[in-house]
Amino acid sequence: MNIANAPLDARPHFLTAFEAARRAARVDLMTTAAVAYGGVRPAWLEYGDLRGLAMLEEVAPMVPADDIATRARLAIRVAAWHQLDPGNETKAHLLTRSS
C-alpha cells in the first residue's frame, strides 16, 4: 500500500505485521514493519503519530551491534520521524557546518 501511495491506509497493516513479528520473535520482520510504517515521509502523514517511533525504539535494541546496515536504516527512519520537530533548523545547521 505504501507503493500504491496509500501510506495512511497501510499503517494498520504494518502495525498488525509488527505485532505478528513480535509474537514470532522475528526481529527482521519487526524491523521491516517499523521502517515501512508511515511511508516515504512519515512525519508529514499525521503530526503527532508516535506509533512509528515506538516500533523503531522497541526493535532497535534487538538488532545485533554488528548489523550496521539495519541499525543505519533504523537511525535514518528515526530521523525521518523527527524531521518536523521544533528546532530542526538549528540542528540541520550544526550537521552541515564545516569543521
HELIX and SHEET records of a PDB file:
HELIX    1   1 PRO A    7  ARG A   23  1                                  17    
HELIX    2   2 VAL A   27  ALA A   36  1                                  10    
HELIX    3   3 PRO A   42  LEU A   45  1                                   4    
HELIX    4   4 ARG A   51  VAL A   59  1                                   9    
HELIX    5   5 ALA A   60  MET A   62  5                                   3    
HELIX    6   6 ILE A   68  TRP A   81  1                                  14    
HELIX    7   7 ASN A   88  THR A   96  1                                   9    
END                                                                             
